[in-house]
Amino acid sequence: MSESSRLSGEVFYPDPVAAAAAHVPDHEALRAAAAADPLGFWAARAAELEWYKPWDKVLDDSNAPFFKWFTGASTNIVHNCIDRHLSGPYRNKLALIWVGENGTDHQTFSYFSLNREVTKMANVLKAMGVGKGDRVTIYLPRIPEVVFAMLACAKLGAIHSVIFAGFSADALQDRIGDSESKLVITADGSWVNGSVFKLKDIVDEALRFSPTVENVIVVRRTGHEVAMDPLRDHWYHDLTALPIAKGPCATEPMDAEDTLFILYTSGSTGKPKAILHTHGGYMVGTYTTLKYTFDIRDEDRWWCTADPGWITGHSYLVYGPLLTGATTFMFEGGPTYPYPNRWWQLIEYYGINIFYTAPTAIRSLMRFGEAWPNRHDLSSLRLLGSVGEPINPEAWQWFHRVIGKGQCPIMDTWWQTETGMFQICPTPSLPLKPGSGGKPFFGQEAEILDEAGQPVADGEEGFLVLKNPWPAMLRTLYRDDERYVKTYWSKYPGKYLAGDSARRDKDGYFWIIGRTDDVIKVSGHRLGTAEVESALVSHPAVAEAAAIGLPHEVKGNAIHAFVVLRLGHEPSPALAEELRKHVSIHLSPIAKPDWIDFTEKLPKTRSGKIMRRVLKARALGQDEGDTTTLDE
Ligand code: WT7
């Protein structure tokens, strides 16, 4: 996309009546107030939630960058997501609406019945010996049980690790092993565009080398025949029929800083890292950002299209909406099956008010034309949202005009698995510039720095950093404090390095450009070049591999891999196809390279590091830049 169109200077002003009625009627006024007293701002938000015991200190920064929030406090996020609603006006309100891919399966849960289901699952987990601090791997499709499982773990104080159900057995095994999970919750299969994807088979393969796992709970979804290990595997419906599943289950009081979950995400080097989030700060952060940015009201039906396997699903499909007492909508399927009007049909039928999705989805749906959305009454929509990668102006305009009918502001939210909550985002009272996420959230400050750590001039590109701690920030990388400090806090001591390049304009709006490290965003999914490369070299024909991201019209970036073959193997289109499939099977279909190039040699530095920058410049026909360190 051209630079001029990204910085077009077009501004969309909020409707004054709607802005005045929003939770944040005057964006700049609240920004100024929160900037003057960020801890006061966060303490006031925390006080809107319930705590078993209040905090001694809002922020303890005595051991930075190991920040602690709400120290001394006791709570449990499930108390605020569910328990506190049971005695109030939300008891019979819909908490969760779920629709299956086939369109006929449909379930709804009030806060009362959500509690019943979560309690049942918590009782089962407890009977299987799961308790505070234990790790539980959740590998489920987008079905209600994924929500129950996350909340049941949290209720008991166990740490969940949700793995996106599109990851391969190898990836699953790595993550189960790293977290030393004692239990896995999965399903027989998932529905993907009308066919069965055999999840349980993948779990079986992953568990061949997973000594820590004692039990597997299997939810029946697709109903096909699956192998069950009588000592290890249990049907969920059999377990819930047992007396152990009955009766109440106490919500475990947790220290605010106790771990809520870990979530694996890709980094620049090596294996995926487990981002660690806690009960107290994460709860306050997701609650506040969702309420203010998407202006959640009692009567709203909120739809976040993300999968619970990613942070967006954790924060804004499950936890955030329940914390605000909203009705959250979850759809098992994708946007184009059986036809490309599926999402628009659901918005109409269920009267969705706020719709939060990713630019890649918008771009793919745009290609089917306006006739599909125009068949539906989308007038229930009040606000739209975008996340995952920069949104190009064409996609922004289409989303705004065709889906929002020019009436719905688009909240472009920049954040990360690490940040847990929105960091740069508007609210409905901030004028919008298409392609910009607006300004740092209340209480937050961001900066753009040059290599030496000096702030760059407005309009110049540089490294995006966050200047102060925030409640939902990651606390560390699970069992790897050193890598936590090195990755995020060592380039510019005292400042959080986001890993993105960005610009700030003269009005203080931030414009994200893209990753500066070896992370590639493909269709909004985060992948590391190292993961793709190690999947490639696990193929017997491959000696060496390098992966880069190249611009792609729909996906944002697509993976281009360069492969050096082992002696005795010849390049061929058939082998290229085989390697693409290999990555798909051994890592994930989302990581499947679009192109494979066979080469004799990879450009490397004299110390042996692959120069992906040079490969990228060559592939794009650009200047290779400084190649003085190139060993050729
Ligand atoms: C990376 C984080 C947390 C949301 C899902 C992704 C990119 C995310 C935006 C946005 C431009 C964005 C960044 C970031 N990103 N949102 N609104 N505009 N870029 O979480 O998988 O941890 O990826 O996604 O590059 O660093 P994630």
Boltz pocket constraint, residues with backbone or C-beta under 6 A from the ligand:
constraints:
  - pocket:
      binder: B
      contacts: [[A, 265], [A, 311], [A, 312], [A, 386], [A, 387], [A, 388], [A, 389], [A, 390], [A, 391], [A, 412], [A, 413], [A, 414], [A, 415], [A, 416], [A, 417], [A, 418], [A, 424], [A, 437], [A, 498], [A, 499], [A, 500], [A, 512], [A, 514], [A, 515], [A, 521], [A, 524], [A, 525], [A, 526]]
      max_distance: 6.0
